Amino acid sequence: MPVPLSDDIDGFLRYLSAERGYSVHTVRAYRTDLNQLAGFAADRGATASAELTLELLREWLWVATQAGLARATLARRSASARSFTAWLALGHADGTDPAARLRAPKPGRTLPRVITHAQMTDLLDLLAARSTGGEALALRDRAIVELLYASALRVSELVGLNLADVDLDRLTVRVTGKGAKERVVPFGVPAQRAIVDYLRRARRTLAGHAELSNPAGPSPAAVSAAALFLGRQGQRLGVRGVYRIVATLLAAIPGTGPAGPHALRHTAATHLLDGGADLRAVQELLGHVSLGTTQIYTHVSAERLKISYGLAHPRA
């Protein structure tokens, strides 16, 4: 009896999580794409994995193209389908993989938003001024932005930090990135000062809010002992919380493009290259597997190249 497509999708997602160690967010993205494929296939009478064909998969992408989906979304869907059918092929006697020749448009790369040096200085000065009164959230927000900019962390890496991950003497932080890969990232003295201020003057106050907000629940120690950054209720600060903090701050800064935490990651990488950092060193700092992913920042740093050209080329 043919295996239902939905059952194979569930098995594939368990494989990604248990054997490949993919993050919850990555597995959720695969689930979204493959469930959409399963619904599309069912509408065309294909309910079993064995009924997937290259023609059906191509039609799936074509319909999505006609619906106006972005090229990045099409590329992601194509990659999800190829990974799934490659996994299925491992269990086929003939190793048939219907998506082996499936292709989608390459995603167009747009230049990320980058905050200027002057704008970042003004932003950090503003946060420092706000924190002088000792208000817990102001101290926390300053430490968050200083660390995001200093170490170019992903927001998921930032909220996953524990107290034990921060070495204030060596000025390094141990982060767990995509694929559960760990790396050690440096930060500077300004970030160190902001983190120390937060730990000494704010974190204990926020941790105490856990007990006040839920007196019958776990103690503050049980809820928040490990987490570096805490929310208003004393629990580990989440991705949405950091997004709101950064988006509110960047909304007041002139410029176009995304205004979330990733803008600070883009900015940090670009400023490093502007300052003469080696591209491979920036790749390691960012935790990119491919150097090609890091090279987008060389486009953002074109101004440095223009200046060097103007100074060095006899026909500039």
C-alpha positions as CSV (number, residue, x, y, z in Angstrom):
1,M,0.0,0.0,0.0
2,P,1.5,3.4,-1.0
3,V,2.7,5.5,1.9
4,P,0.6,8.7,2.3
5,L,2.6,11.9,1.4
6,S,1.7,13.4,4.8
7,D,3.3,10.5,6.6
8,D,6.5,10.7,4.7
9,I,6.6,14.5,5.3
10,D,6.3,13.8,9.1
11,G,9.1,11.3,8.9
12,F,11.3,13.6,7.0
13,L,10.8,16.4,9.5
14,R,11.7,14.1,12.4
15,Y,14.8,13.1,10.5
16,L,15.8,16.8,10.1
17,S,15.3,17.4,13.8
18,A,16.7,14.3,15.3
19,E,19.4,13.2,12.9
20,R,20.4,16.5,11.2
21,G,20.0,18.7,14.3
22,Y,18.1,21.4,12.4
23,S,16.6,24.2,14.5
24,V,12.9,24.5,15.3
25,H,12.7,27.5,12.9
26,T,14.3,25.6,10.0
27,V,12.1,22.5,10.5
28,R,9.0,24.8,10.6
29,A,10.0,26.4,7.3
30,Y,10.3,22.9,5.7
31,R,7.0,21.9,7.2
32,T,5.3,25.0,5.7
33,D,6.7,24.4,2.2
34,L,6.0,20.6,2.1
35,N,2.5,20.9,3.5
36,Q,1.8,23.4,0.8
37,L,3.2,20.9,-1.7
38,A,1.0,18.1,-0.3
39,G,-2.1,20.2,-0.6
40,F,-1.2,21.1,-4.2
41,A,-0.5,17.5,-5.0
42,A,-3.8,16.3,-3.4
43,D,-5.8,18.8,-5.6
44,R,-4.3,17.0,-8.6
45,G,-5.1,13.5,-7.2
46,A,-1.6,12.7,-5.9
47,T,-1.8,11.7,-2.2
48,A,1.2,9.3,-2.0
49,S,4.9,10.1,-2.1
50,A,5.3,7.7,-5.0
51,E,3.0,9.9,-7.1
52,L,5.2,12.9,-7.0
53,T,6.7,13.6,-10.4
54,L,9.0,16.2,-11.9
55,E,6.2,17.5,-14.0
56,L,4.0,18.0,-10.9
57,L,6.8,19.7,-9.0
58,R,7.5,22.0,-11.9
59,E,3.8,22.9,-12.1
60,W,3.8,23.6,-8.4
61,L,6.6,26.2,-8.8
62,W,5.0,27.6,-12.0
63,V,1.7,28.2,-10.2
64,A,3.6,29.9,-7.4
65,T,5.4,32.1,-10.0
66,Q,2.1,33.1,-11.5
67,A,0.8,34.0,-8.1
68,G,3.7,36.5,-7.8
69,L,5.7,34.8,-5.1
70,A,9.2,36.3,-4.6
71,R,12.1,34.5,-6.2
72,A,13.6,33.9,-2.8
73,T,10.4,32.0,-1.8
74,L,10.4,30.0,-5.0
75,A,14.1,29.1,-4.4
76,R,13.3,28.0,-0.9
77,R,10.4,25.8,-2.0
78,S,12.5,24.2,-4.6
79,A,15.2,23.5,-2.1
80,S,12.7,22.0,0.3
81,A,11.2,19.7,-2.4
82,R,14.7,18.6,-3.5
83,S,15.8,17.8,0.1
84,F,12.6,15.8,0.7
85,T,12.6,13.7,-2.5
86,A,16.4,13.0,-2.0
87,W,15.5,11.6,1.4
88,L,12.7,9.6,-0.1
89,A,15.1,8.2,-2.8
90,L,17.3,6.7,-0.1
91,G,14.4,4.3,0.6
92,H,13.7,3.4,-3.0
93,A,15.2,0.3,-4.5
94,D,16.0,2.2,-7.8
95,G,17.0,5.4,-6.0
96,T,14.5,7.4,-8.1
97,D,14.5,11.1,-7.2
98,P,11.8,13.1,-9.1
99,A,13.2,16.5,-8.0
100,A,16.8,15.9,-8.9
101,R,16.4,18.2,-12.0
102,L,14.0,20.7,-10.4
103,R,15.2,24.3,-10.7
104,A,13.9,27.6,-9.5
105,P,14.9,31.2,-10.2
106,K,17.9,32.2,-8.3
107,P,16.9,34.7,-5.5
108,G,17.9,38.2,-6.3
109,R,20.0,39.8,-3.6
110,T,19.1,43.2,-2.3
111,L,21.5,45.3,-0.4
112,P,20.7,45.2,3.3
113,R,20.1,48.4,5.3
114,V,23.3,49.7,6.9
115,I,23.4,52.3,9.6
116,T,26.2,54.9,9.2
117,H,29.0,55.3,11.7
118,A,27.6,58.6,12.8
119,Q,24.0,57.2,13.2
120,M,25.3,54.3,15.3
121,T,27.3,56.6,17.5
122,D,24.2,58.8,18.1
123,L,22.1,55.7,18.8
124,L,24.5,54.2,21.3
125,D,25.0,57.6,23.0
126,L,21.2,57.9,23.3
127,L,21.0,54.5,24.9
128,A,23.8,55.3,27.3
129,A,22.1,58.5,28.3
130,R,18.8,56.7,28.9
131,S,20.5,54.1,31.1
132,T,22.1,56.7,33.5
133,G,19.0,56.7,35.7
134,G,19.4,53.0,36.4
135,E,16.1,51.9,34.9
136,A,16.3,48.2,34.4
137,L,14.9,48.0,30.9
138,A,17.1,50.9,29.7
139,L,20.2,49.2,31.0
140,R,19.1,45.9,29.3
141,D,18.3,47.6,26.0
142,R,21.7,49.3,25.9
143,A,23.5,46.0,26.6
144,I,21.5,44.3,23.8
145,V,22.2,46.9,21.1
146,E,25.9,47.2,22.1
147,L,26.3,43.4,21.9
148,L,24.4,43.0,18.6
149,Y,26.5,45.7,17.0
150,A,29.8,44.6,18.6
151,S,29.5,40.9,17.7
152,A,27.2,40.9,14.7
153,L,25.0,38.2,16.3
154,R,21.8,36.8,14.8
155,V,18.8,37.7,17.0
156,S,18.2,34.0,17.7
157,E,21.8,33.7,18.9
158,L,21.4,36.7,21.2
159,V,18.2,35.4,22.9
160,G,19.8,32.0,23.3
161,L,22.7,33.3,25.3
162,N,23.2,32.1,28.8
163,L,25.2,33.8,31.6
164,A,27.9,31.1,31.2
165,D,28.4,31.9,27.6
166,V,29.8,35.4,28.3
167,D,33.5,35.7,29.2
168,L,33.8,39.3,30.4
169,D,37.6,38.9,31.0
170,R,38.4,37.6,27.6
171,L,35.7,39.8,25.9
172,T,34.2,36.8,24.1
173,V,30.8,35.2,23.8
174,R,30.0,31.6,22.9
175,V,27.0,31.4,20.6
176,T,25.1,28.5,19.0
177,G,24.3,29.4,15.4
178,K,22.5,27.6,12.5
179,G,22.8,23.9,12.5
180,A,23.6,23.9,16.2
181,K,27.2,25.0,15.4
182,E,29.1,26.8,18.2
183,R,31.5,29.6,17.7
184,V,33.3,32.1,19.9
185,V,32.8,35.7,19.0
186,P,34.7,38.7,20.3
187,F,33.2,42.0,21.6
188,G,34.7,45.3,22.6
189,V,35.1,47.3,25.8
190,P,32.0,49.4,25.3
191,A,29.8,46.3,25.0
192,Q,31.6,44.8,28.1
193,R,30.8,47.9,30.1
194,A,27.1,47.8,29.0
195,I,26.8,44.1,29.9
196,V,28.5,44.6,33.3
197,D,26.1,47.5,34.0
198,Y,23.1,45.4,33.1
199,L,24.3,42.5,35.2
200,R,25.0,44.6,38.3
201,R,22.2,47.0,38.2
202,A,19.3,45.5,36.2
203,R,19.2,41.7,35.8
204,R,18.4,40.9,39.4
205,T,15.5,43.3,39.3
206,L,14.0,41.7,36.1
207,A,14.6,38.2,37.5
208,G,12.5,39.2,40.5
209,H,9.5,40.0,38.3
210,A,9.1,36.3,37.5
211,E,7.9,35.5,41.0
212,L,5.7,38.6,41.2
213,S,4.0,37.9,37.9
214,N,3.3,34.2,38.7
215,P,3.6,33.6,42.5
216,A,2.2,30.1,42.2
217,G,4.6,29.1,39.4
218,P,8.3,28.3,39.3
219,S,10.7,30.4,41.2
220,P,12.7,33.1,39.5
221,A,15.8,30.9,39.8
222,A,14.1,28.1,37.9
223,V,12.7,30.3,35.2
224,S,15.6,32.6,34.5
225,A,18.8,31.5,36.2
226,A,20.5,30.6,32.9
227,A,19.4,33.3,30.5
228,L,21.5,36.4,29.9
229,F,18.8,38.7,28.8
230,L,15.4,38.8,30.5
231,G,12.0,40.3,29.6
232,R,9.7,42.4,31.7
233,Q,8.2,39.3,33.4
234,G,11.6,37.9,34.4
235,Q,11.7,35.2,31.8
236,R,14.2,34.7,28.9
237,L,13.7,37.5,26.4
238,G,12.4,36.3,23.0
239,V,13.1,37.1,19.4
240,R,10.0,39.3,19.1
241,G,10.9,41.3,22.2
242,V,14.4,42.1,20.7
243,Y,12.8,42.9,17.4
244,R,10.4,45.4,19.0
245,I,13.3,47.1,20.9
246,V,15.5,47.5,17.8
247,A,12.7,48.4,15.4
248,T,11.5,51.2,17.7
249,L,15.0,52.6,17.9
250,L,15.8,52.4,14.2
251,A,12.4,53.8,13.2
252,A,13.7,57.2,14.3
253,I,16.8,57.0,12.1
254,P,16.6,58.1,8.5
255,G,17.0,55.4,5.9
256,T,15.1,52.7,4.0
257,G,15.0,49.0,4.4
258,P,14.3,46.5,7.3
259,A,14.6,48.1,10.7
260,G,15.0,44.9,12.8
261,P,17.9,43.4,14.7
262,H,19.4,42.0,11.4
263,A,20.1,45.6,10.3
264,L,22.6,45.8,13.2
265,R,24.3,42.6,12.0
266,H,24.5,44.0,8.5
267,T,25.9,47.2,9.9
268,A,28.5,45.5,12.0
269,A,29.8,43.4,9.1
270,T,29.9,46.4,6.7
271,H,31.7,48.6,9.2
272,L,34.3,45.8,9.8
273,L,35.0,45.6,6.0
274,D,35.1,49.4,5.8
275,G,37.7,49.3,8.5
276,G,39.9,46.9,6.5
277,A,38.9,43.5,8.1
278,D,39.6,40.4,6.1
279,L,36.6,38.9,4.4
280,R,37.3,35.4,5.8
281,A,37.6,36.8,9.3
282,V,34.2,38.5,8.9
283,Q,32.8,35.2,7.5
284,E,34.0,33.4,10.7
285,L,32.6,36.1,12.9
286,L,29.2,35.9,11.2
287,G,29.1,32.1,11.3
288,H,28.5,31.8,7.5
289,V,29.2,28.4,6.0
290,S,29.8,29.9,2.5
291,L,32.1,32.8,1.8
292,G,29.6,33.8,-1.0
293,T,27.1,34.6,1.7
294,T,29.5,37.1,3.3
295,Q,30.4,38.7,0.0
296,I,27.2,40.6,-0.2
297,Y,28.8,43.0,2.3
298,T,31.5,43.8,-0.2
299,H,28.8,45.4,-2.3
300,V,27.7,47.5,0.6
301,S,31.3,48.5,1.2
302,A,31.7,49.8,-2.3
303,E,32.3,53.3,-0.9
304,R,35.6,52.1,0.6
305,L,36.7,50.7,-2.8
306,K,35.8,54.0,-4.5
307,I,37.9,56.0,-2.1
308,S,40.9,53.6,-2.6
309,Y,40.5,53.8,-6.3
310,G,40.4,57.6,-6.3
311,L,43.6,57.8,-4.3
312,A,45.5,55.1,-6.1
313,H,44.5,55.0,-9.8
314,P,46.3,57.5,-12.1
315,R,43.2,57.9,-14.3
316,A,40.7,58.1,-11.5
